[in-house]
Amino acid sequence: MIEGLENLLDGSEQPGVAELRRRLGELLGGSAVAGRLIEQQQLPSRHPRVYRLRFTVNDEGRSLVVKRLEPAIAQRNYLVTRRWLPALGLDGHGPVLLGAAAEPSGQYIWHVYEDLGDWALDARDPDPARMRAAVEVIVQVHTRFAGHPLLPECRLYGGDLGMHFFESNVRDAIRSLEWLRPPRVALSSERRALRDRLLARLNLLLEEQPARAQALTEFGGVETLLHGDLWTTNTFVIPAAGGYRARLIDWDHAGVGPFTYDLSTFLLRFPAQSRAWILGLYGELASPSGWRLPAGRDLNLVFETAEYARFANRIIWPAVALAEEQADWGFEELAEIEGWFEDLQPVFAEITEPCAASALQP
């Protein structure tokens, strides 16, 4: 029996806590073991839904991470860890999902994972050995899934992160911002100007869509399974016998699209002076599969398209909250997103090599 489990997340007002407690008790051994909950820690997240739990079980330490998810995202993570990665022999490259617990109304699912510790990549000072282990895992996922028969299923339960993602999010962001007009929403002159500046940016992106689509076709690379949110905080590199092993966690945004979508997110987490050698490492590890990298100027364009698609997606939700709920925090988020547009710089600031002939091709 696990002492203290009955008090897990007391006062948090999280849904489905009773079901989570029961599932944790089962996973930890139930009445056949002696143990207790010794610590619960909320982990950094945009929403309070991820916790590290430390237990002693039969006098041995055990650490788990629990995460509350919406059903569609829970299903996506389940498929990544239990079906898609294992189908290609890559199950050691994802998180270790131990079990799940559903909140009674079906609105939320708790996932229970093995705790991988504090081994996320350091974006400020990337260590070459740890970076090689991480990039090798990313390359293996990209190259093995390219053209694989599972991709239609990955797209169905994940999403399409190619040009459709760019165009649909830009159009939806425009529609959402156009809702922000009196009498639906009261606008000061400052807030009206913010809305209009964002609309101007988005309408320009919509005009550029054909050219960006052509560039993505030529230089974006083959379609593959994408992690979709490839921050260093989701890239764990753990000491192992003879070196390191890497795992990618939090596949909430997994989908199908050109490999450059993931690379854009990943490279932008690192200092500008580190990006060229990290990209070179990706190219080196992908070359046995017959892949080769486009020129930096071509990559800059498709990386920019990926980032703008993400920015547009982030505009939609605060704008909808403003239109439907008059949520003042929405303008704060829109102002922050405008700052992202203003601050975005090319991934590669100095381009000296000639334009390459083609994007990665298998």
C-alpha positions as CSV (number, residue, x, y, z in Angstrom):
1,M,0.0,0.0,0.0
2,I,1.3,3.5,-0.9
3,E,0.9,5.9,2.0
4,G,-0.1,9.4,1.1
5,L,-1.4,8.5,-2.3
6,E,-4.9,9.4,-1.1
7,N,-3.7,13.0,-0.7
8,L,-2.0,13.3,-4.1
9,L,-2.8,16.7,-5.8
10,D,-5.0,17.8,-2.9
11,G,-6.2,21.3,-3.5
12,S,-5.1,21.4,-7.1
13,E,-8.6,21.2,-8.5
14,Q,-7.4,18.9,-11.2
15,P,-10.0,16.7,-12.8
16,G,-9.7,13.0,-12.6
17,V,-7.4,12.9,-9.6
18,A,-9.3,10.0,-8.0
19,E,-8.8,7.9,-11.1
20,L,-5.1,8.9,-11.3
21,R,-4.5,7.9,-7.7
22,R,-6.1,4.4,-8.4
23,R,-4.0,3.9,-11.5
24,L,-0.8,4.9,-9.7
25,G,-1.5,2.5,-6.9
26,E,-1.9,-0.3,-9.5
27,L,1.3,0.6,-11.3
28,L,3.3,0.8,-8.1
29,G,2.2,-2.6,-6.9
30,G,-1.0,-2.0,-5.0
31,S,-1.5,-3.8,-1.7
32,A,1.5,-6.1,-2.4
33,V,4.0,-3.4,-1.6
34,A,4.9,-1.0,1.2
35,G,5.6,2.5,0.1
36,R,4.7,6.1,0.4
37,L,4.5,9.4,-1.6
38,I,7.4,11.5,-0.5
39,E,7.2,14.5,-2.9
40,Q,5.0,16.0,-5.6
41,Q,6.4,18.8,-7.8
42,Q,4.6,20.8,-10.5
43,L,6.9,21.0,-13.6
44,P,7.2,24.0,-15.8
45,S,4.3,24.2,-18.3
46,R,2.0,26.8,-19.9
47,H,-0.8,25.2,-17.9
48,P,-0.5,23.5,-14.5
49,R,-0.9,19.9,-15.7
50,V,2.5,18.2,-15.4
51,Y,3.8,16.8,-12.1
52,R,6.8,14.9,-10.9
53,L,6.0,12.4,-8.2
54,R,8.6,10.7,-6.0
55,F,7.8,7.5,-4.0
56,T,9.6,4.9,-1.9
57,V,8.4,1.4,-2.8
58,N,9.8,-1.5,-0.8
59,D,12.6,0.8,0.4
60,E,13.6,1.8,-3.1
61,G,13.1,5.2,-4.8
62,R,10.7,5.5,-7.7
63,S,10.1,8.7,-9.7
64,L,7.2,9.2,-12.1
65,V,5.8,12.0,-14.2
66,V,2.1,12.5,-14.7
67,K,0.6,14.7,-17.4
68,R,-3.1,15.7,-18.0
69,L,-4.0,15.6,-21.7
70,E,-7.1,16.2,-23.8
71,P,-8.3,12.9,-25.3
72,A,-7.0,13.5,-28.9
73,I,-3.6,14.5,-27.7
74,A,-3.5,11.5,-25.3
75,Q,-4.3,9.2,-28.2
76,R,-1.6,10.8,-30.3
77,N,1.0,10.2,-27.6
78,Y,-0.2,6.7,-27.1
79,L,0.2,5.9,-30.7
80,V,3.6,7.4,-30.9
81,T,4.9,5.4,-27.9
82,R,3.0,2.1,-28.3
83,R,2.6,1.8,-32.1
84,W,4.4,4.1,-34.4
85,L,7.9,4.2,-32.9
86,P,7.9,0.5,-32.0
87,A,6.8,-0.5,-35.5
88,L,10.1,0.8,-36.8
89,G,12.2,-0.4,-34.0
90,L,12.5,3.1,-32.4
91,D,10.6,2.5,-29.2
92,G,13.7,3.3,-27.2
93,H,13.6,6.9,-28.7
94,G,10.4,8.0,-27.1
95,P,9.1,8.5,-23.5
96,V,8.3,5.4,-21.4
97,L,4.5,5.4,-21.1
98,L,3.5,3.2,-18.2
99,G,-0.3,3.7,-18.1
100,A,-3.3,6.0,-18.3
101,A,-6.3,7.1,-16.3
102,A,-9.4,8.7,-17.7
103,E,-11.4,11.4,-16.0
104,P,-15.0,10.2,-15.8
105,S,-16.5,12.7,-18.2
106,G,-13.9,11.8,-20.8
107,Q,-12.6,15.3,-21.2
108,Y,-9.2,14.5,-19.9
109,I,-6.7,11.7,-19.7
110,W,-3.8,11.3,-17.3
111,H,-0.7,9.7,-18.7
112,V,1.9,8.2,-16.4
113,Y,5.6,8.2,-17.5
114,E,8.9,7.0,-16.2
115,D,10.8,10.1,-15.0
116,L,13.8,10.6,-17.2
117,G,15.4,13.0,-14.8
118,D,16.9,16.4,-15.6
119,W,18.7,15.5,-18.7
120,A,17.3,18.0,-21.3
121,L,19.8,19.4,-23.7
122,D,21.4,22.7,-22.7
123,A,20.5,25.1,-25.4
124,R,23.0,27.7,-24.2
125,D,26.2,25.5,-24.4
126,P,25.5,22.4,-26.5
127,D,27.9,19.6,-25.8
128,P,29.1,17.9,-29.0
129,A,28.8,14.3,-27.7
130,R,25.3,14.9,-26.2
131,M,24.3,16.7,-29.4
132,R,25.4,13.8,-31.6
133,A,23.2,11.4,-29.6
134,A,20.2,13.7,-29.9
135,V,20.6,14.5,-33.6
136,E,21.1,10.8,-34.3
137,V,17.7,10.0,-32.8
138,I,16.0,12.8,-34.7
139,V,17.6,11.6,-38.0
140,Q,16.6,8.0,-37.4
141,V,12.9,9.1,-36.9
142,H,13.0,11.3,-40.0
143,T,14.8,8.9,-42.3
144,R,13.0,5.7,-41.3
145,F,9.5,7.2,-41.5
146,A,10.1,8.9,-44.8
147,G,7.7,7.2,-47.3
148,H,6.6,4.6,-44.7
149,P,3.1,3.1,-45.0
150,L,2.2,4.3,-41.5
151,L,2.4,8.0,-42.5
152,P,-1.3,8.2,-43.5
153,E,-2.2,7.0,-40.0
154,C,0.3,9.4,-38.5
155,R,-1.3,12.3,-40.5
156,L,-4.9,11.2,-39.5
157,Y,-4.2,11.1,-35.7
158,G,-1.5,13.7,-35.7
159,G,-1.8,16.4,-38.3
160,D,-0.5,17.9,-41.5
161,L,2.4,20.2,-40.7
162,G,3.2,21.0,-44.3
163,M,2.0,23.9,-46.5
164,H,-1.6,23.2,-45.4
165,F,-0.6,24.0,-41.8
166,F,0.7,27.4,-43.0
167,E,-2.2,28.4,-45.2
168,S,-5.0,27.1,-42.9
169,N,-3.5,28.8,-39.8
170,V,-2.9,32.1,-41.6
171,R,-6.5,32.1,-42.9
172,D,-7.9,31.2,-39.5
173,A,-5.8,33.8,-37.7
174,I,-7.2,36.5,-40.2
175,R,-10.8,35.4,-39.5
176,S,-10.2,35.4,-35.8
177,L,-8.7,38.9,-35.7
178,E,-11.4,40.2,-38.0
179,W,-13.9,39.3,-35.2
180,L,-12.3,41.8,-32.9
181,R,-14.5,44.7,-33.8
182,P,-17.1,46.7,-31.8
183,P,-19.6,46.0,-30.5
184,R,-18.3,42.4,-30.1
185,V,-15.1,43.7,-28.5
186,A,-14.3,47.2,-27.2
187,L,-11.1,48.5,-28.8
188,S,-8.9,51.3,-27.6
189,S,-6.9,53.0,-30.3
190,E,-3.8,51.1,-29.2
191,R,-5.6,47.7,-29.3
192,R,-7.1,48.5,-32.7
193,A,-3.6,49.4,-34.0
194,L,-2.3,46.1,-32.7
195,R,-5.0,44.1,-34.5
196,D,-4.5,46.0,-37.7
197,R,-0.7,45.5,-37.7
198,L,-1.2,41.7,-37.2
199,L,-3.8,41.6,-39.9
200,A,-1.4,43.4,-42.3
201,R,1.3,40.9,-41.6
202,L,-1.1,37.9,-42.1
203,N,-2.5,39.3,-45.3
204,L,1.0,39.7,-46.7
205,L,1.8,36.1,-45.7
206,L,-1.4,35.0,-47.5
207,E,-0.2,36.8,-50.7
208,E,3.2,35.1,-50.4
209,Q,1.6,31.6,-50.0
210,P,2.1,30.5,-53.6
211,A,5.8,31.4,-53.6
212,R,6.4,29.8,-50.2
213,A,4.6,26.7,-51.3
214,Q,6.9,26.4,-54.3
215,A,9.9,26.8,-52.1
216,L,8.7,24.2,-49.6
217,T,8.1,21.8,-52.5
218,E,11.7,22.3,-53.8
219,F,13.6,22.7,-50.5
220,G,11.5,21.5,-47.6
221,G,12.5,17.8,-48.0
222,V,10.5,14.6,-48.1
223,E,7.5,14.1,-45.8
224,T,8.1,12.1,-42.7
225,L,6.9,11.8,-39.1
226,L,7.6,15.0,-37.2
227,H,7.9,15.5,-33.5
228,G,6.2,18.9,-34.1
229,D,7.6,20.7,-31.0
230,L,11.3,19.9,-31.0
231,W,12.5,22.2,-28.2
232,T,15.6,21.2,-26.2
233,T,13.3,20.8,-23.2
234,N,11.7,17.9,-25.1
235,T,15.1,16.4,-26.0
236,F,16.6,14.3,-23.3
237,V,20.2,12.9,-23.5
238,I,20.9,10.5,-20.7
239,P,24.3,9.1,-19.7
240,A,24.5,5.4,-20.6
241,A,27.2,2.7,-20.7
242,G,29.8,3.9,-23.2
243,G,28.2,7.3,-24.0
244,Y,24.6,8.7,-24.1
245,R,21.2,7.6,-25.2
246,A,18.6,10.2,-26.3
247,R,14.8,10.2,-26.0
248,L,12.2,12.6,-27.4
249,I,9.3,13.4,-25.1
250,D,6.0,15.3,-25.3
251,W,4.8,14.3,-28.8
252,D,1.6,16.4,-28.3
253,H,2.1,18.1,-31.7
254,A,3.3,15.2,-33.7
255,G,2.3,15.1,-37.3
256,V,3.4,14.6,-40.9
257,G,5.3,17.1,-43.0
258,P,8.8,18.0,-44.4
259,F,11.7,17.4,-42.1
260,T,12.6,21.1,-42.1
261,Y,9.6,21.8,-39.9
262,D,11.3,20.0,-37.0
263,L,14.8,21.3,-37.9
264,S,13.5,24.9,-37.7
265,T,12.2,24.5,-34.2
266,F,15.4,22.7,-33.1
267,L,18.0,25.0,-34.6
268,L,16.3,28.2,-33.3
269,R,16.8,27.0,-29.7
270,F,20.6,27.3,-30.1
271,P,22.9,30.3,-30.4
272,A,23.4,31.5,-33.9
273,Q,27.1,30.4,-33.9
274,S,26.2,26.8,-33.1
275,R,23.5,26.2,-35.8
276,A,25.8,25.5,-38.7
277,W,27.7,22.7,-37.1
278,I,24.4,21.2,-35.7
279,L,22.9,21.3,-39.2
280,G,26.1,19.8,-40.5
281,L,25.8,17.0,-38.0
282,Y,22.3,16.3,-39.2
283,G,23.5,16.2,-42.8
284,E,26.3,13.8,-41.8
285,L,24.1,11.4,-40.0
286,A,21.4,11.5,-42.7
287,S,23.8,11.0,-45.6
288,P,23.9,7.1,-45.3
289,S,20.2,7.2,-46.2
290,G,21.1,9.2,-49.4
291,W,19.8,12.5,-48.1
292,R,21.6,15.8,-48.7
293,L,20.9,19.3,-47.4
294,P,19.8,22.3,-49.4
295,A,21.7,25.6,-49.3
296,G,21.4,27.8,-46.3
297,R,19.5,30.5,-48.1
298,D,16.9,28.0,-49.2
299,L,16.6,26.5,-45.7
300,N,16.2,30.0,-44.3
301,L,13.1,30.5,-46.4
302,V,11.4,27.2,-45.5
303,F,12.4,27.7,-41.8
304,E,10.8,31.1,-41.9
305,T,7.6,29.6,-43.4
306,A,7.4,27.0,-40.6
307,E,7.9,29.7,-37.9
308,Y,5.3,32.0,-39.4
309,A,2.8,29.1,-39.5
310,R,3.3,28.5,-35.8
311,F,3.0,32.2,-35.0
312,A,-0.3,32.4,-37.0
313,N,-1.6,29.3,-35.0
314,R,-0.8,31.0,-31.7
315,I,-2.8,34.2,-32.8
316,I,-6.0,32.2,-33.2
317,W,-6.7,31.2,-29.6
318,P,-6.3,34.5,-27.8
319,A,-8.3,36.2,-30.5
320,V,-11.1,33.7,-30.1
321,A,-11.0,34.1,-26.3
322,L,-11.3,37.9,-26.8
323,A,-14.2,37.6,-29.2
324,E,-16.2,35.0,-27.1
325,E,-15.2,35.8,-23.5
326,Q,-13.8,39.4,-23.7
327,A,-10.6,37.9,-22.0
328,D,-8.3,40.9,-21.6
329,W,-5.2,38.6,-21.4
330,G,-5.8,38.0,-25.1
331,F,-4.4,41.4,-26.1
332,E,-1.3,40.7,-23.9
333,E,-0.7,37.5,-25.8
334,L,-1.3,39.1,-29.2
335,A,1.2,41.8,-28.3
336,E,3.7,39.1,-27.4
337,I,3.2,37.3,-30.7
338,E,3.7,40.6,-32.6
339,G,7.0,40.7,-30.8
340,W,7.9,37.3,-32.2
341,F,7.3,38.5,-35.7
342,E,9.5,41.5,-35.1
343,D,12.3,39.5,-33.5
344,L,12.5,36.6,-35.9
345,Q,15.9,36.5,-37.6
346,P,17.1,34.1,-40.3
347,V,18.3,30.8,-38.8
348,F,21.6,31.4,-40.7
349,A,22.5,35.0,-40.6
350,E,25.5,34.8,-43.0
351,I,25.1,32.7,-46.2
352,T,28.3,32.2,-48.3
353,E,27.8,28.9,-50.1
354,P,26.1,28.8,-53.6
355,C,22.6,27.6,-53.9
356,A,22.3,23.8,-53.8
357,A,20.5,22.0,-56.5
358,S,17.8,20.3,-54.4
359,A,16.3,19.6,-51.1
360,L,16.8,16.4,-49.3
361,Q,15.8,13.5,-51.4
362,P,15.8,9.8,-50.5
